[in-house]
Amino acid sequence: MKTYEHARAHVAAFHVQHEDPHFSVGESELRSLAALRDAVDVAIAVHVRELVEFEAMSWSAVASSLSPSPAVLQRLYGR
């Protein structure tokens, strides 16, 4: 399984039980995705700080690692 497909499988499998019965299925799915996004953002920030501070990774290397590939950009924005 390719990296993108593997990540998408994790996203599809991630669901948070929301207590409010007034949320539609779509609202619950969006809230789950937002929670996942926030957790990933925090994990990336922590990992970047550790790599820069303790493993002497350069900010250029960090930027290169975090920037999307042309294939990702095409998938996101191309039609």
N, C-alpha and C positions, 0 to 999 in steps of 0.2 A: 504494500500500500504506500503510495506516495505521501510525502509530508502533508500537503494540503488536504488530501483525502482523509488522512488520519486525523488531522485537526478537525475537519468537518464532522467526522464520526463522533468525536468527543463532544462537539457542540450539540449535535443532534441528540446525544444521550443525556445531556445535562438538563435537569429540571428541578426547580425548587417548588416545594409545596407552599402555596400562599394561603394564608388563613382567611383572607377576606373573600366571602362567597360572592361578593358583588363584582369581582374581576371576571371578565370573559376569558375564554381559553387564550385568545390572542394577547390580551393584556398580561396574563400570567406568563406566557411564552416570552414576551418582550421583557418583563421584569427579570425572568431567569437569565436571559441573554445579557441584560445590563449588569446583573450581579456577576456573571462570568467574566464580562469585559473588565469590570472594576478589579476583580481578583487577579486577572492576567496583567493588567496595568501595574498593580502593586508588585506582583512577582517579578516583572521585568525591571521595575525601578530598583528593587532590592538587589537583584542579580547584577545589574549594571554597576551599582555602587560597590558591590563586593569585588567585581572584576577590575574596576578602575583602582580602587583603594588597596586591595590585597594581592592582586595578580598583575598589577602594572599594565593593564590593557589600556591602550591609547583611546582617546575620545574618537579619533578617526576610525579605529577598528570597531568601536561600539556603533558609530553611525553607519558604517558599512554593513554591519551585521543586522541592524534593525531596519535598514531601508528595504522597501519591497523590490522584488526582482521585476524585470520587464514582464514576465509571464503573469505575475500577480496583478500588476497594474492593468494589463490587458484584460484579465478576468474581471477586475473590479469596474473598469471604466469603458472597456471596449464593447462593441456590439457587433 
